[in-house]
Amino acid sequence: SSTLWCEQNSVRLSEKELRILEYLIANLGRILTREQLAAKIWGYDNEAEYNNVEVHMSFARKKLSFIGSKAEIKAKRGVGYELRDGHV
């Protein structure tokens, strides 16, 4: 696991949460579909497993909020997820 910092606040991230955030950061401001996230993070494209994306995205979102980060993960209903840096 890794640690995410924002000013003096920190929180531990699982490997999947870290990989999700890295992928979102690399695509800042772009909407990524559940399919793209599942294929990139878990290496599969199986609709039965897309719930994993939602669960880990929820954990990552809560951890960003917990440390007071201005970045936030926005869900685009029926489309996917987007990371916004808080200045957009």
C-alpha positions as CSV (number, residue, x, y, z in Angstrom):
1,S,0.0,0.0,0.0
2,S,1.0,3.6,-0.4
3,T,0.3,6.9,1.5
4,L,-1.6,9.8,0.0
5,W,-0.7,13.3,1.4
6,C,-2.4,16.7,1.3
7,E,-0.6,19.3,3.4
8,Q,-0.2,17.6,6.8
9,N,-3.0,15.0,6.3
10,S,-2.4,11.5,5.1
11,V,-4.2,8.3,4.4
12,R,-3.2,4.8,3.3
13,L,-4.2,3.6,-0.2
14,S,-4.6,0.1,-1.4
15,E,-2.7,-0.9,-4.6
16,K,-6.0,-0.7,-6.6
17,E,-6.8,2.8,-5.2
18,L,-3.3,4.0,-6.0
19,R,-3.6,2.6,-9.6
20,I,-7.0,4.2,-10.1
21,L,-5.7,7.6,-8.9
22,E,-2.6,7.3,-11.1
23,Y,-4.8,6.5,-14.1
24,L,-7.2,9.4,-13.4
25,I,-4.3,11.8,-12.9
26,A,-2.7,10.7,-16.2
27,N,-6.1,11.5,-17.8
28,L,-6.9,14.7,-15.8
29,G,-10.1,16.3,-17.0
30,R,-11.0,13.4,-19.3
31,I,-13.9,11.0,-18.5
32,L,-12.8,7.4,-18.2
33,T,-15.5,4.7,-18.6
34,R,-15.9,1.8,-16.2
35,E,-14.8,-0.4,-19.0
36,Q,-11.5,1.5,-19.4
37,L,-10.9,1.5,-15.7
38,A,-11.6,-2.2,-15.4
39,A,-9.3,-3.1,-18.3
40,K,-6.5,-0.9,-17.0
41,I,-6.6,-1.7,-13.3
42,W,-7.9,-5.3,-13.2
43,G,-7.0,-6.4,-16.7
44,Y,-10.4,-7.6,-17.7
45,D,-13.4,-6.5,-19.6
46,N,-16.2,-8.4,-17.8
47,E,-19.4,-6.6,-16.9
48,A,-20.0,-8.8,-13.9
49,E,-16.8,-7.2,-12.3
50,Y,-17.6,-3.6,-12.9
51,N,-18.9,-3.3,-9.4
52,N,-15.3,-3.5,-8.3
53,V,-14.6,-0.3,-10.1
54,E,-17.5,1.5,-8.3
55,V,-16.4,0.1,-4.9
56,H,-12.8,1.1,-5.2
57,M,-13.7,4.5,-6.8
58,S,-15.9,5.1,-3.7
59,F,-13.0,4.3,-1.4
60,A,-10.6,6.6,-3.4
61,R,-13.2,9.4,-3.4
62,K,-13.6,9.1,0.4
63,K,-9.9,9.1,1.0
64,L,-9.4,12.3,-1.1
65,S,-12.1,14.0,0.9
66,F,-10.7,12.7,4.2
67,I,-7.3,14.4,3.6
68,G,-8.9,17.6,2.5
69,S,-7.8,17.4,-1.1
70,K,-9.3,19.9,-3.6
71,A,-9.1,17.2,-6.3
72,E,-12.3,15.3,-6.6
73,I,-13.6,12.3,-8.6
74,K,-16.8,13.2,-10.4
75,A,-19.1,10.5,-11.6
76,K,-20.8,11.1,-15.0
77,R,-23.9,9.1,-14.8
78,G,-24.0,6.3,-17.4
79,V,-20.6,7.4,-18.8
80,G,-17.7,7.1,-16.2
81,Y,-15.5,9.0,-13.9
82,E,-13.4,12.2,-14.2
83,L,-10.8,13.6,-11.9
84,R,-10.9,17.4,-11.4
85,D,-8.0,19.2,-9.8
86,G,-10.2,21.6,-7.8
87,H,-9.2,24.6,-9.9
88,V,-11.4,23.8,-12.8
